[in-house]
Amino acid sequence: MKFDIEHLDIPIIRSCNLGCVGCMTFSDHKNIKGIVNLEESIEWLSFWASKLSPRSITLFGGEPLLHPFFVNWAITLRKIWGPLPCLTVNTNGFYIDRIIDQIPELFNPETIHSIIISIQNGNEPYLSKVHENIELLKSKIVEYYLTLPEVKVAYWDLWLDETKTNKKQWFNLVINGQKSKLGLTVCEMYKLHWVPHYNGSGPTLKPVYDYHDEWFQENHSHCQTKKFLTLYKGILYKCPPIGVLEHTLETFGLKDTAEWKPYLDNYQYLSAYSSDVQISDWIKTQQNPELVCNMCGFSGPNNHTINRSHLMKMNWKYNF
């Protein structure tokens, strides 16, 4: 039996070169590190591929292009999950030049169907480098497709421009006059405000509300991550922030604090090799508000938004 879901995020690395305030995967602090080993993941990936039928799967982070075996991850996911669903990578764009030589392996019709470039910083030299990388990626993908004997014409079509509203541009690769499966989305996220899923950073992390507070239902109604189930190291979670919460709190020695302990003690994740009945019941539950949603700040007296613009991480080994 397979269960239909909308979106599945798979974090493959926690490290990130940026320090976005309020990052939904807590990757804003320099001490957040670690990669998910692909060889050790094959077994649980295969199990979940036999049970879940998502409309899209996103390779996520941290910054996924920092994973030393990112290309292997993409190819392996496609082999395990088959031609469907849409396979997406969500990147901040700084390391796109790392995959330019792997375009035939990554962006052929059978592997990645979509790349989302979330520009998280309006500062230099990050901003210019990301824009250069976007143009380089687009041109190299077109060059690759024009080497295929059956392709006579290939170009990117800007089919939806939302830069004046939600700061996004949507491109589709057109081949021989027909839309292909390959899409590219550019999001100027640094121009938007963001509702944080927690307060503080690193050792000062705290949930926005107490675990048993009253705001979980309203938080859930406004949440922008609630349709993105998260599969982290073989375990299925309600959303990206909850998926990496335990690892984050463990990093900073916060697992047993009065504020966070109820969140870890009471939230029910779903382990690999669960039965069909357990999976069915869990999926129904995760679609609804749960007390763990009190960690976020979408509603109530502590509701607030933050400016996403920030400096890059200090002491990071950037190559310009």
QUIRA-V767349 format. One line per field, one symbol per residue. psi: psi as a letter, one per 30 degrees, with the letter a starting at -180 (. if undefined). burial: b if it has 9 or more other ideal C-beta (glycine too) atoms within 8 Angstrom, else e. Layout:
# QUIRA-V767349
psi->???
burial->???
This chain:
# QUIRA-V767349
psi->kkkkldkjkjkfkfkkflhkkgkfgggfkffjlklkkeeffeefeeeefffkilekkkklbajfffkfheeeeeeeeeeefafkakklkjlffegeffgefgeeeeglffckfkkkjjjfkgllgeeeeeeeeeeeeeeeeeeeeffkffkekklkkjfkjgffdghkkklkkkkhgkkafklkkkjifffllkklglkakbfgkklelleglggeeeeeffkfgfgikkjjhfkkleleeeegeeeeeeeghgegleefeeeeefkjajllglleeeeeeeeeefflklffffflhflafgklllkfklllkkgkikj.
burial->eebebebbbbbbbbbbbbbbbbbebbbbbeebeebbebeebbebbbbbbebbebebbbbbbbbbbbbeebbebbbbbbebbeeebbbbbbbbbbbbeebbeebebbbeeebbbbbbbbbbbebeebbebbeebbebbbebbbebbeeeeebeebebbeeeebeeeebbbbbbbbbeeeebebbbbbbbbbebebbbbbbeebeebbbbbebebebbbbbbbbbebbebbbbbebbbbbbbbbbbbebbbbebebbeeeebbbbbebbebbebeeeeebbbebbebbeeebebbbbbbbbbeeeeebebebebbeeeeeee
